[in-house]
Amino acid sequence: MNYGEIERKTFRTFLAFAAILITLNLLFFMINSNVYRIKNIVYDESSKLSIQSLEDLRGTSIWLVDDTYFDTFYIENPEVERISIKKELPDTILVDIFKSDKLAYIQDNRRTPPKRYILHKNLYTLESKSKEGLLIVNIDNGPVKEGFFEEIVTLAMTLKKYPINLANLEINYDGQTMIAIHFGSHFYLGSAYDLGRKAAVIGFYISEEPCEGEVRLVYSEDGSTINAITNCN
């Protein structure tokens, strides 16, 4: 039996255990130390958001704060898309708040009086009477199928890639089909489906090849492409 080798292995095991124990003690000290408790929270105070849940972080160990600590903030501020935090030891966190983009002004004419609201990128809606220079969507009849607003978001995000003033574009939905109107151009889109690809066609004709008249979008036989049938003045 090689007692020297056994002693060396035992000593290495002891050193590893001691290192782990020291590390855990240091972590415990740092987490519970008053030195590393949040005292300063820096954020944009002009954002007009509910920030009480941020203020409640004061006194929390700076080591423990992660994304899970902002669940209440997201609930209280549904227009916020994401938060980014930066820790400045020993007691300061910097909070960057990113609001979800406003994409479309929705007017639901199925109600009396019509319901008017702003649709955000994260699907949050907020009642508003101001169009705010956004894409206009009129819902004249129903039903509005599941996924409708996700399609509107995709359409708006695609159109934003083109040099187009979306405030000049109005979309009418009758419960079955959609028509997009841009001054003298009328785009017949068919159903409220696959609006990302259809928006690319709209963007092309408005920015690259203007057509005063009608543009009808139809699928190829296998559905792989969208063709435009034009009747321009």
Secondary structure, 3 states (H helix, E strand, C coil): CCHHHHHHHHHHHHHHHHHHHHHHHHHHHHHHCHHHECCEEECCCCCCCCCHHHHCCCCCECCCCCHHHHHHHHHHCCCEEEEEEEEECCCEEEEEEEECCEEEEEEECCCCCCEEEEEECCCCEEECCCCCCCEEEEECCCCCCCCHHHHHHHHHHHHCCCCCCHHHEEEEECCCCEEEEECCEEEEEECCCCHHHHHHHHHHHHHCCCCCEEEEEEECCCCCCEEEEEEEC
